[in-house]
Amino acid sequence: MRPVRRDRGVYGISVAAELVGMGAQRLRLYETRGLLEPDRTAGGTRRYSQDDLDRLRRIDALLEAGLNLAGIAMVLDLQDENRLLHHRLDQRQTHDHHEP
């Protein structure tokens, strides 16, 4: 049995909203504001991944910390960039380590 990919959209909006304890309208608002981008089926239905649910929980935590949506967008962008840079560094170190 293969593990489910964390970035694969599998949850409909109502299930995703329930899993993170938010209303579906908030999920739509966050998408409109560019805070997340769920997958879409061929018919246009939103599908949320485990990564999306984690992101929604981070948004909620940042709201509770007092940030507004514009500030949250900046923080999330920086976190995404930081994660990408760490991934590239890890790949580089692995590649350099295996060279003769």
ABEGO torsion letter per residue (X at the ends): XBBBBAABBABBAAAAAAAAGBBAAAAAAAAAAGABBBBBBAAGBBBBBAAAAAAAAAAAAAAAAGBBAAAAAAAAAAAAAAAAAAAAAAAAAAAAAABX
